[in-house]
Amino acid sequence: MYTLRIGDRTKDDSLIVHDEDRLCYQVKWFARGTYSIRTISKVLLDEWVRAYAATPNDKSQAVRERIVGMSDVDRFEYGYAATLATMAKMILGHIPVVHIAA
């Protein structure tokens, strides 16, 4: 279903897939001088992938507003709109992915 694997990252290392399981990805997110580890639901990420596949030029806030309330996934994760947008674009090939050899 997903093409992201542990160790995959953006070219600028702003997002690194740190771990994954059946339900979630754990990613390291670097933005505006801050660093955090975020847990991203694969169900929620799938919503974002479908939204960006339909309208690839939308900004993350526009996607968030359009798909909020479409599933039973906890809404608190929508605070991670930039992370979800980046991951969806990585999956769709809109952002190059650097794969780390296992």
GROMACS elastic network, one bead per residue, 0.5 to 0.9 nm:
[ bonds ]
;  ai    aj funct       b0    kb
    2     5     6  0.82750   500
    2    42     6  0.87742   500
    2    46     6  0.87942   500
    2    91     6  0.68504   500
    3    90     6  0.86352   500
    3    91     6  0.60389   500
    3    92     6  0.89781   500
    4     7     6  0.85688   500
    4     8     6  0.62951   500
    4     9     6  0.87450   500
    4    17     6  0.75340   500
    4    87     6  0.84055   500
    4    90     6  0.78787   500
    4    91     6  0.67047   500
    4    97     6  0.83834   500
    4    99     6  0.85814   500
    5     8     6  0.55852   500
    5    17     6  0.67146   500
    5    18     6  0.86419   500
    5    19     6  0.80371   500
    5    20     6  0.77179   500
    5    99     6  0.78406   500
    5   100     6  0.87083   500
    6     9     6  0.87326   500
    6    16     6  0.80349   500
    6    17     6  0.50605   500
    6    18     6  0.54983   500
    6    19     6  0.53573   500
    6    20     6  0.67561   500
    6    25     6  0.86754   500
    6    26     6  0.89242   500
    6    27     6  0.89555   500
    6    99     6  0.87464   500
    6   100     6  0.81475   500
    6   102     6  0.89474   500
    7    16     6  0.62912   500
    7    17     6  0.52644   500
    7    18     6  0.60038   500
    7    19     6  0.79005   500
    7    98     6  0.84215   500
    7    99     6  0.66985   500
    7   100     6  0.54853   500
    7   101     6  0.82354   500
    7   102     6  0.84643   500
    8    15     6  0.84067   500
    8    16     6  0.58715   500
    8    17     6  0.53983   500
    8    18     6  0.81168   500
    8    97     6  0.63799   500
    8    98     6  0.56237   500
    8   100     6  0.59609   500
    9    12     6  0.79818   500
    9    13     6  0.57713   500
    9    14     6  0.75631   500
    9    15     6  0.55242   500
    9    17     6  0.62162   500
    9    90     6  0.87786   500
    9    96     6  0.86314   500
    9    97     6  0.57092   500
    9    98     6  0.52770   500
    9    99     6  0.68383   500
    9   100     6  0.81988   500
   10    13     6  0.50142   500
   10    14     6  0.62043   500
   10    15     6  0.56991   500
   10    16     6  0.68198   500
   10    86     6  0.85879   500
   10    90     6  0.77783   500
   10    95     6  0.72506   500
   10    96     6  0.64583   500
   10    97     6  0.52713   500
   10    98     6  0.60098   500
   11    14     6  0.78375   500
   11    15     6  0.87888   500
   11    95     6  0.85172   500
   11    96     6  0.67878   500
   11    97     6  0.66771   500
   11    98     6  0.61216   500
   12    15     6  0.79752   500
   13    16     6  0.62539   500
   13    29     6  0.84065   500
   13    30     6  0.75727   500
   14    28     6  0.77999   500
   14    29     6  0.57073   500
   14    31     6  0.65398   500
   15    27     6  0.65967   500
   15    28     6  0.56391   500
   15    30     6  0.63947   500
   15    31     6  0.88805   500
   15    83     6  0.76105   500
   15    86     6  0.78334   500
   15    87     6  0.81305   500
   16    26     6  0.87348   500
   16    27     6  0.54999   500
   16    28     6  0.51013   500
   16    29     6  0.67583   500
   16    30     6  0.87937   500
   17    20     6  0.77345   500
   17    25     6  0.69786   500
   17    26     6  0.62482   500
   17    28     6  0.64733   500
   17    29     6  0.89501   500
   18    25     6  0.76287   500
   18    26     6  0.54915   500
   18    28     6  0.63021   500
   18    37     6  0.85144   500
   19    24     6  0.84919   500
   19    25     6  0.59036   500
   19    27     6  0.68369   500
   20    23     6  0.77181   500
   20    24     6  0.56789   500
   20    26     6  0.58103   500
   20    27     6  0.85610   500
   21    24     6  0.55331   500
   21    25     6  0.65749   500
   21    26     6  0.86222   500
   22    25     6  0.85381   500
   22    42     6  0.81163   500
   23    40     6  0.85829   500
   23    41     6  0.60549   500
   23    42     6  0.56405   500
   23    43     6  0.74973   500
   24    39     6  0.64014   500
   24    40     6  0.53709   500
   24    42     6  0.51291   500
   24    43     6  0.81989   500
   25    38     6  0.81078   500
   25    39     6  0.57329   500
   25    40     6  0.51172   500
   25    41     6  0.65283   500
   25    42     6  0.68467   500
   26    37     6  0.67588   500
   26    38     6  0.56157   500
   26    40     6  0.62211   500
   26    41     6  0.88900   500
   27    36     6  0.82675   500
   27    37     6  0.55796   500
   27    38     6  0.53163   500
   27    39     6  0.64669   500
   27    40     6  0.75276   500
   27    83     6  0.86935   500
   28    35     6  0.71021   500
   28    36     6  0.58215   500
   28    38     6  0.64130   500
   29    34     6  0.81208   500
   29    35     6  0.56851   500
   29    36     6  0.53035   500
   29    37     6  0.61050   500
   29    38     6  0.70874   500
   29    83     6  0.72054   500
   30    33     6  0.68442   500
   30    34     6  0.56411   500
   30    36     6  0.66519   500
   30    37     6  0.89165   500
   31    34     6  0.53641   500
   31    35     6  0.66153   500
   31    36     6  0.87399   500
   32    35     6  0.85788   500
   38    80     6  0.82488   500
   38    83     6  0.85121   500
   39    77     6  0.86126   500
   40    43     6  0.87181   500
   40    44     6  0.74396   500
   40    45     6  0.70491   500
   40    77     6  0.73827   500
   40    80     6  0.84251   500
   40    83     6  0.85049   500
   40    84     6  0.75942   500
   41    44     6  0.52382   500
   41    45     6  0.61449   500
   41    46     6  0.86014   500
   41    73     6  0.81719   500
   41    77     6  0.81694   500
   42    46     6  0.60176   500
   42    47     6  0.87233   500
   43    46     6  0.51555   500
   43    47     6  0.66785   500
   43    71     6  0.88884   500
   43    73     6  0.73615   500
   44    47     6  0.51796   500
   44    48     6  0.66684   500
   44    49     6  0.88761   500
   44    71     6  0.81925   500
   44    73     6  0.64527   500
   44    74     6  0.87107   500
   44    77     6  0.82069   500
   44    78     6  0.88361   500
   44    84     6  0.83126   500
   45    48     6  0.50638   500
   45    49     6  0.62099   500
   45    50     6  0.87026   500
   45    84     6  0.61677   500
   45    85     6  0.84881   500
   45    87     6  0.75635   500
   45    88     6  0.66427   500
   46    50     6  0.62121   500
   46    51     6  0.85301   500
   46    88     6  0.77530   500
   47    50     6  0.52859   500
   47    51     6  0.61756   500
   47    52     6  0.87244   500
   47    67     6  0.74506   500
   47    70     6  0.84229   500
   47    71     6  0.85121   500
   47    88     6  0.89142   500
   48    52     6  0.60822   500
   48    53     6  0.83890   500
   48    63     6  0.74050   500
   48    64     6  0.82172   500
   48    67     6  0.79937   500
   48    84     6  0.67291   500
   48    85     6  0.67581   500
   48    87     6  0.86304   500
   48    88     6  0.58974   500
   48    89     6  0.88646   500
   49    52     6  0.52637   500
   49    53     6  0.60033   500
   49    54     6  0.86479   500
   49    84     6  0.86843   500
   49    85     6  0.81435   500
   49    87     6  0.82311   500
   49    89     6  0.72703   500
   49    91     6  0.73056   500
   49    92     6  0.70772   500
   50    53     6  0.50475   500
   50    54     6  0.63380   500
   50    55     6  0.87533   500
   50    88     6  0.84033   500
   51    54     6  0.52780   500
   51    55     6  0.62339   500
   51    56     6  0.77089   500
   51    58     6  0.89349   500
   51    63     6  0.66898   500
   51    66     6  0.85028   500
   51    67     6  0.76146   500
   51    88     6  0.88360   500
   52    57     6  0.75324   500
   52    58     6  0.72599   500
   52    63     6  0.76510   500
   52    85     6  0.80630   500
   52    88     6  0.70033   500
   52    89     6  0.72335   500
   52    92     6  0.80594   500
   53    56     6  0.56919   500
   53    88     6  0.87428   500
   53    89     6  0.87406   500
   53    92     6  0.71623   500
   55    58     6  0.59434   500
   55    63     6  0.86505   500
   56    59     6  0.86050   500
   56    89     6  0.81870   500
   56    94     6  0.82737   500
   58    61     6  0.81685   500
   58    62     6  0.61676   500
   58    63     6  0.64359   500
   59    62     6  0.53612   500
   59    63     6  0.64691   500
   59    64     6  0.87781   500
   59    85     6  0.82626   500
   60    63     6  0.51375   500
   60    64     6  0.61348   500
   60    65     6  0.86718   500
   60    81     6  0.58297   500
   60    82     6  0.60692   500
   60    84     6  0.81305   500
   60    85     6  0.56887   500
   60    86     6  0.87606   500
   61    64     6  0.50192   500
   61    65     6  0.61772   500
   61    66     6  0.85791   500
   61    81     6  0.68174   500
   61    82     6  0.82277   500
   62    65     6  0.51850   500
   62    66     6  0.61517   500
   62    67     6  0.87465   500
   63    66     6  0.50778   500
   63    67     6  0.61761   500
   63    68     6  0.83629   500
   63    81     6  0.84386   500
   63    85     6  0.83710   500
   64    67     6  0.54817   500
   64    68     6  0.58082   500
   64    78     6  0.67882   500
   64    81     6  0.66354   500
   65    68     6  0.55659   500
   65    69     6  0.89777   500
   66    69     6  0.86380   500
   66    70     6  0.86994   500
   67    70     6  0.55396   500
   67    71     6  0.84141   500
   68    71     6  0.77802   500
   68    75     6  0.75086   500
   68    78     6  0.79730   500
   69    72     6  0.73976   500
   69    73     6  0.85121   500
   69    75     6  0.78835   500
   70    73     6  0.85798   500
   71    74     6  0.84816   500
   72    75     6  0.82763   500
   73    76     6  0.88001   500
   73    77     6  0.83624   500
   74    77     6  0.64695   500
   74    78     6  0.83292   500
   75    78     6  0.55244   500
   75    79     6  0.80531   500
   76    79     6  0.60279   500
   76    80     6  0.82401   500
   77    80     6  0.55468   500
   77    81     6  0.77400   500
   77    84     6  0.89171   500
   78    81     6  0.53829   500
   78    84     6  0.82186   500
   79    82     6  0.82706   500
   80    83     6  0.53465   500
   80    84     6  0.61758   500
   80    85     6  0.85461   500
   81    84     6  0.51239   500
   81    85     6  0.59420   500
   81    86     6  0.85186   500
   82    85     6  0.50435   500
   82    86     6  0.61095   500
   82    87     6  0.86095   500
   83    86     6  0.51796   500
   83    87     6  0.62018   500
   83    88     6  0.85871   500
   84    87     6  0.51577   500
   84    88     6  0.60434   500
   84    89     6  0.85188   500
   85    88     6  0.51805   500
   85    89     6  0.61390   500
   85    90     6  0.85678   500
   86    89     6  0.51767   500
   86    90     6  0.61474   500
   86    91     6  0.87231   500
   86    94     6  0.89936   500
   86    95     6  0.74822   500
   87    91     6  0.62429   500
   87    92     6  0.86458   500
   87    95     6  0.85852   500
   88    91     6  0.51313   500
   88    92     6  0.62065   500
   88    93     6  0.85683   500
   88    94     6  0.85024   500
   88    95     6  0.88936   500
   89    92     6  0.50255   500
   89    93     6  0.59721   500
   89    95     6  0.54779   500
   89    96     6  0.85790   500
   90    93     6  0.51225   500
   90    94     6  0.59356   500
   90    96     6  0.62689   500
   90    97     6  0.61050   500
   91    94     6  0.77194   500
   91    95     6  0.80843   500
   91    97     6  0.84035   500
   92    95     6  0.77693   500
   93    96     6  0.61351   500
   93    97     6  0.77052   500
